[in-house]
């Protein structure tokens, strides 16, 4: 078993986010190639209206490049770890001026995390502003710690989006949808457009399956007793499974389960699951060649858990060649990564975690 020791500095009051930085990143920041420091050069901002029927947050207003951004309510169950929060998303290129107003509290002590993003905010009373200049800039705006935060997800401009009716594409356009189980097979793509909320679960089987878009896959209306699929996204013996750009929200159980998969690429995933004590983020079960990059995961339970699954039928392959890079990992109760728990696998090997921001409890 190969492990990587990461120096993590945490603070019990959640006043800072730990980070692991390579020398190249540090030099890049010294050269002012970071969020919030470059001269504004506005190019393009894309925002997406929220569909009717979704619960919205009344805690914040957000504009980007002068455009109003929809702010959603993220809901826990009200226990000490699982308090309500807010989240919003948009796409941009070049740089973007972000303006935030807190409706319910002063922002005089606000933190913009991860600190490694280098955001320098101007704050006055209950309003703040700052400029973003990097892709995949996923932030937590925290007026008074982790509870009641605003999670802000900045995506690059989307390219090559499929058109409705494209062969092999299961397409959900803007609006609220409740399809239940979505079954994907070899060569198929699930596309969730910006402004779409899809309430259901996904089973993916076969080769070259893609799940992408800018919208939200939402498990909140479902429970463990009426769930449409075992987990919100269930990869079953997939080869070349790609998950790109979507928001995954509030599974009734684990959020993403990868069973006996080979070749999984997860990029620009925003996963927010603060609903139940089983809200694991990504469980890598007897799978290989998994790359997770440029993503934000907030969970109640373990954020990333490579393991050998006892419940899978034999043979149970090794877990190996797992890479997690340029990600923010935040658990409200458990572990940011938990390696080897519940395991039945001949080996767990070749794992690399690099350039990671970790949010302490």
C-alpha positions as CSV (number, residue, x, y, z in Angstrom):
1,X,0.0,0.0,0.0
2,X,1.5,3.3,-1.0
3,X,0.4,6.4,1.0
4,X,1.3,10.1,0.8
5,X,1.9,12.0,4.0
6,X,0.3,15.4,3.7
7,X,1.2,18.2,6.2
8,X,-2.2,19.5,7.3
9,X,-2.5,22.4,9.7
10,X,-6.0,22.8,11.1
11,X,-7.6,25.2,13.5
12,X,-10.6,24.2,15.7
13,X,-12.5,27.4,15.1
14,X,-12.6,26.9,11.4
15,X,-10.7,30.2,10.9
16,X,-8.5,28.9,8.1
17,X,-8.4,26.2,5.5
18,X,-5.4,24.0,5.5
19,X,-3.7,23.6,2.2
20,X,-1.0,21.7,0.5
21,X,0.8,23.8,-2.1
22,X,3.5,22.8,-4.6
23,X,6.4,25.2,-5.1
24,X,5.1,26.0,-8.6
25,X,1.8,27.1,-7.2
26,X,3.5,29.3,-4.6
27,X,5.7,30.9,-7.3
28,X,2.6,31.4,-9.4
29,X,0.9,33.2,-6.5
30,X,4.0,35.4,-6.0
31,X,3.7,36.4,-9.7
32,X,0.1,37.4,-9.0
33,X,-1.5,34.7,-11.1
34,X,-4.3,34.1,-8.7
35,X,-8.0,34.9,-8.0
36,X,-8.6,38.4,-7.1
37,X,-5.3,40.2,-8.0
38,X,-5.2,40.6,-11.8
39,X,-6.6,43.8,-13.4
40,X,-10.2,43.3,-14.4
41,X,-10.7,42.4,-18.1
42,X,-14.3,41.5,-18.5
43,X,-15.0,39.1,-21.2
44,X,-18.1,37.0,-20.6
45,X,-20.4,36.1,-17.7
46,X,-23.2,33.5,-18.0
47,X,-25.9,33.1,-15.3
48,X,-28.8,30.7,-15.1
49,X,-32.2,31.5,-13.7
50,X,-33.4,29.1,-11.0
51,X,-36.4,26.9,-12.0
52,X,-39.7,27.4,-10.3
53,X,-40.3,25.1,-7.4
54,X,-36.8,25.2,-6.0
55,X,-36.2,26.6,-2.5
56,X,-34.1,29.8,-2.7
57,X,-32.0,31.4,-0.1
58,X,-33.0,34.7,1.4
59,X,-29.7,35.2,3.1
60,X,-27.6,36.7,0.3
61,X,-27.9,38.5,-3.0
62,X,-25.1,38.0,-5.6
63,X,-24.3,39.8,-8.8
64,X,-21.4,38.9,-11.2
65,X,-20.4,41.4,-13.8
66,X,-23.6,43.3,-13.0
67,X,-25.8,40.2,-13.6
68,X,-28.0,38.8,-10.8
69,X,-27.1,35.2,-9.8
70,X,-29.7,32.8,-8.4
71,X,-28.9,31.8,-4.8
72,X,-30.2,28.4,-3.7
73,X,-30.9,27.1,-0.2
74,X,-28.7,24.2,0.9
75,X,-30.6,22.3,3.6
76,X,-29.4,20.1,6.4
77,X,-31.6,18.4,8.9
78,X,-31.1,21.2,11.5
79,X,-28.7,19.2,13.8
80,X,-25.5,20.8,15.0
81,X,-23.5,19.7,12.0
82,X,-26.2,20.1,9.3
83,X,-27.2,23.7,9.4
84,X,-28.8,25.5,6.3
85,X,-26.4,27.3,4.0
86,X,-26.6,29.0,0.5
87,X,-25.0,28.2,-2.8
88,X,-24.8,29.8,-6.2
89,X,-23.1,29.2,-9.6
90,X,-22.2,31.0,-12.8
91,X,-19.8,30.7,-15.7
92,X,-17.2,33.3,-16.8
93,X,-14.1,34.0,-18.8
94,X,-11.5,36.7,-18.3
95,X,-12.3,38.2,-15.0
96,X,-15.5,38.8,-13.0
97,X,-16.4,41.4,-10.5
98,X,-18.4,39.7,-7.8
99,X,-20.7,41.7,-5.4
100,X,-22.4,40.0,-2.4
101,X,-24.8,41.4,0.1
102,X,-25.7,39.6,3.2
103,X,-29.4,40.2,4.1
104,X,-29.2,38.7,7.6
105,X,-25.8,39.7,9.1
106,X,-22.7,41.9,9.0
107,X,-19.8,40.9,6.8
108,X,-17.3,42.8,8.9
109,X,-15.5,39.6,9.9
110,X,-16.1,37.6,6.7
111,X,-13.6,35.1,5.4
112,X,-13.3,34.0,1.8
113,X,-12.0,30.5,1.8
114,X,-9.9,28.6,0.7
115,X,-7.3,31.3,1.6
116,X,-5.0,29.7,-1.1
117,X,-7.2,31.3,-3.8
118,X,-5.9,34.7,-2.8
119,X,-9.2,36.6,-2.8
120,X,-8.8,40.2,-1.6
121,X,-12.3,41.4,-0.8
122,X,-13.5,44.9,-0.1
123,X,-16.0,44.9,2.7
124,X,-18.4,47.6,3.9
125,X,-21.1,46.6,6.5
126,X,-23.1,43.8,5.0
127,X,-21.7,44.2,1.5
128,X,-18.5,42.9,-0.1
129,X,-16.9,42.8,-3.6
130,X,-13.9,41.1,-5.2
131,X,-12.6,40.1,-8.6
132,X,-12.1,36.5,-9.8
133,X,-9.6,35.7,-12.5
134,X,-9.0,31.9,-12.5
135,X,-11.0,29.0,-13.7
136,X,-12.6,26.5,-11.3
137,X,-12.7,29.1,-8.5
138,X,-15.0,27.5,-5.9
139,X,-15.3,29.5,-2.7
140,X,-16.9,29.5,0.7
141,X,-18.0,32.9,1.9
142,X,-18.2,32.7,5.7
143,X,-19.4,35.7,7.8
144,X,-19.2,33.8,11.0
145,X,-17.7,30.3,10.4
146,X,-19.0,27.4,8.5
147,X,-22.7,27.7,9.4
148,X,-24.7,29.9,7.2
149,X,-22.0,30.2,4.6
150,X,-22.4,31.0,0.9
151,X,-20.8,28.5,-1.4
152,X,-19.9,30.2,-4.7
153,X,-19.0,28.1,-7.7
154,X,-17.4,29.8,-10.7
155,X,-17.1,27.7,-13.8
156,X,-15.3,28.3,-17.1
157,X,-17.6,29.0,-20.0
158,X,-19.1,25.8,-21.2
159,X,-18.2,24.6,-24.7
160,X,-19.6,21.9,-27.0
161,X,-22.9,21.5,-25.2
162,X,-25.1,19.0,-27.0
163,X,-28.4,20.1,-28.6
164,X,-31.8,18.6,-27.5
165,X,-32.5,15.5,-29.5
166,X,-28.9,14.6,-30.1
167,X,-28.6,10.8,-30.6
168,X,-27.3,9.1,-27.5
169,X,-27.9,12.1,-25.2
170,X,-30.4,12.1,-22.3
171,X,-31.1,15.8,-22.2
172,X,-32.5,17.9,-19.5
173,X,-33.0,21.6,-20.3
174,X,-33.7,24.5,-17.9
175,X,-36.5,23.7,-15.4
176,X,-37.3,21.3,-12.6
177,X,-37.4,17.6,-13.6
178,X,-38.2,14.4,-11.6
179,X,-37.4,11.4,-13.8
180,X,-36.6,9.0,-11.0
181,X,-34.0,6.4,-12.2
182,X,-31.9,7.4,-15.2
183,X,-30.2,4.4,-16.8
184,X,-27.1,5.1,-19.0
185,X,-25.4,2.5,-21.1
186,X,-22.3,2.4,-23.4
187,X,-21.8,5.6,-25.4
188,X,-24.6,7.6,-23.8
189,X,-24.4,11.1,-22.3
190,X,-26.5,12.6,-19.5
191,X,-26.6,16.3,-20.1
192,X,-28.0,18.6,-17.3
193,X,-28.1,22.2,-18.7
194,X,-27.5,25.3,-16.6
195,X,-30.7,26.3,-14.9
196,X,-31.9,22.6,-14.8
197,X,-32.5,20.7,-11.6
198,X,-32.9,16.9,-12.0
199,X,-34.4,15.1,-9.0
200,X,-33.5,11.5,-9.4
201,X,-30.6,9.0,-9.5
202,X,-28.3,7.7,-12.2
203,X,-27.1,4.1,-13.0
204,X,-24.2,4.1,-15.4
205,X,-23.0,0.8,-17.0
206,X,-20.7,0.0,-19.9
207,X,-18.1,2.0,-21.7
208,X,-17.7,5.7,-22.6
209,X,-20.5,7.1,-20.4
210,X,-20.6,10.8,-19.7
211,X,-22.5,12.9,-17.2
212,X,-22.0,16.6,-17.8
213,X,-23.5,20.1,-17.9
214,X,-23.9,23.0,-15.5
215,X,-27.1,22.1,-13.8
216,X,-28.0,20.3,-10.5
217,X,-28.6,16.6,-9.8
218,X,-30.6,16.7,-6.6
219,X,-31.4,13.8,-4.3
220,X,-33.1,15.8,-1.6
221,X,-36.8,14.8,-2.3
222,X,-35.9,11.1,-2.1
223,X,-35.3,9.0,1.0
224,X,-33.7,5.6,1.7
225,X,-37.1,4.0,1.5
226,X,-38.2,5.4,-1.9
227,X,-34.8,5.9,-3.5
228,X,-34.7,5.5,-7.3
229,X,-31.2,4.1,-7.4
230,X,-28.7,2.7,-4.8
231,X,-26.7,6.0,-4.7
232,X,-27.2,9.3,-6.5
233,X,-24.7,8.3,-9.2
234,X,-23.8,4.6,-9.3
235,X,-21.1,3.6,-11.7
236,X,-21.3,-0.2,-12.2
237,X,-18.4,-1.9,-14.0
238,X,-17.8,1.2,-16.2
239,X,-14.9,1.8,-18.5
240,X,-14.2,5.4,-19.3
241,X,-16.8,7.1,-17.2
242,X,-16.7,10.9,-17.2
243,X,-18.4,13.3,-14.8
244,X,-17.9,17.0,-15.6
245,X,-19.3,20.3,-14.5
246,X,-22.5,19.5,-12.6
247,X,-23.6,20.1,-9.1
248,X,-24.4,17.0,-7.1
249,X,-26.7,17.6,-4.1
250,X,-28.0,15.8,-1.1
251,X,-28.2,12.1,-1.8
252,X,-30.3,9.9,0.5
253,X,-27.1,7.8,1.1
254,X,-23.7,7.9,-0.6
255,X,-23.5,10.4,-3.5
256,X,-21.2,8.8,-6.0
257,X,-20.3,5.1,-5.9
258,X,-17.8,3.6,-8.3
259,X,-18.0,-0.2,-8.3
260,X,-15.4,-2.1,-10.3
261,X,-14.8,0.8,-12.7
262,X,-11.7,1.4,-14.8
263,X,-10.9,4.8,-16.1
264,X,-13.0,7.4,-14.3
265,X,-12.5,11.2,-14.8
266,X,-14.3,13.6,-12.5
267,X,-13.6,17.3,-13.2
268,X,-15.2,20.5,-11.9
269,X,-17.6,18.6,-9.7
270,X,-19.4,20.6,-7.0
271,X,-20.8,18.1,-4.5
272,X,-22.8,19.4,-1.5
273,X,-24.2,16.8,0.8
274,X,-24.9,17.9,4.3
275,X,-28.1,15.9,4.8
276,X,-27.5,12.6,6.5
277,X,-24.8,10.8,8.4
278,X,-24.2,8.5,5.3
279,X,-23.6,11.4,2.9
280,X,-20.2,10.1,1.6
281,X,-18.9,12.1,-1.4
282,X,-17.1,9.7,-3.7
283,X,-16.7,6.0,-2.7
284,X,-14.1,4.3,-5.0
285,X,-14.9,0.6,-4.6
286,X,-12.5,-1.9,-6.2
287,X,-11.9,0.6,-9.0
288,X,-8.8,1.8,-10.9
289,X,-7.5,4.7,-12.8
290,X,-9.6,7.3,-11.1
291,X,-8.8,11.1,-11.6
292,X,-10.6,13.7,-9.6
293,X,-9.6,17.3,-10.3
294,X,-10.7,21.0,-9.9
295,X,-13.6,20.0,-7.7
296,X,-15.3,21.1,-4.4
297,X,-16.8,18.4,-2.1
298,X,-18.7,19.2,1.1
299,X,-20.1,16.2,2.9
300,X,-21.4,15.2,6.3
301,X,-19.6,11.9,6.0
302,X,-16.3,11.0,4.3
303,X,-15.6,13.1,1.2
304,X,-13.4,10.5,-0.7
305,X,-13.2,6.9,0.4
306,X,-11.2,4.3,-1.6
307,X,-12.2,0.8,-0.4
308,X,-12.8,-2.8,-1.3
309,X,-16.5,-3.5,-1.1
310,X,-17.5,-6.6,0.8
311,X,-20.9,-6.6,-0.8
312,X,-19.6,-6.8,-4.4
313,X,-19.5,-10.2,-6.0
314,X,-16.1,-11.8,-6.4
315,X,-13.6,-11.3,-8.0
316,X,-13.0,-8.0,-6.2
317,X,-10.2,-6.1,-8.1
318,X,-7.5,-4.0,-6.4
319,X,-8.0,-0.3,-5.8
320,X,-5.2,1.5,-7.5
321,X,-4.0,4.5,-9.5
322,X,-6.2,7.1,-7.7
323,X,-5.3,10.8,-8.2
324,X,-7.0,13.7,-6.5
325,X,-5.6,17.1,-7.4
326,X,-6.6,20.8,-7.1
327,X,-9.6,20.1,-5.0
328,X,-11.3,21.5,-1.9
329,X,-12.4,18.8,0.6
330,X,-14.7,19.6,3.5
331,X,-16.4,17.2,5.9
332,X,-18.7,18.4,8.7
333,X,-18.4,15.3,10.8
334,X,-16.1,12.5,9.4
335,X,-13.0,12.2,7.2
336,X,-11.8,14.1,4.2
337,X,-10.4,10.9,2.9
338,X,-10.8,7.5,4.4
339,X,-8.6,4.8,2.9
340,X,-9.3,1.1,3.4
341,X,-12.4,1.1,5.5
342,X,-14.9,-1.8,4.9
343,X,-12.3,-3.3,2.6
344,X,-12.0,-6.6,0.7
345,X,-9.4,-6.0,-2.0
346,X,-6.1,-7.6,-2.9
347,X,-4.4,-4.2,-2.7
348,X,-5.0,-0.5,-2.3
349,X,-2.1,1.1,-4.0
350,X,-0.7,4.0,-6.1
351,X,-2.7,6.9,-4.6
352,X,-1.7,10.6,-4.9
353,X,-3.4,13.6,-3.3
354,X,-1.9,16.9,-4.3
355,X,-2.7,20.6,-4.2
356,X,-5.6,20.0,-1.7
357,X,-7.4,22.5,0.5
358,X,-8.9,20.9,3.6
359,X,-11.6,22.5,5.7
360,X,-11.3,21.5,9.3
361,X,-14.2,21.0,11.7
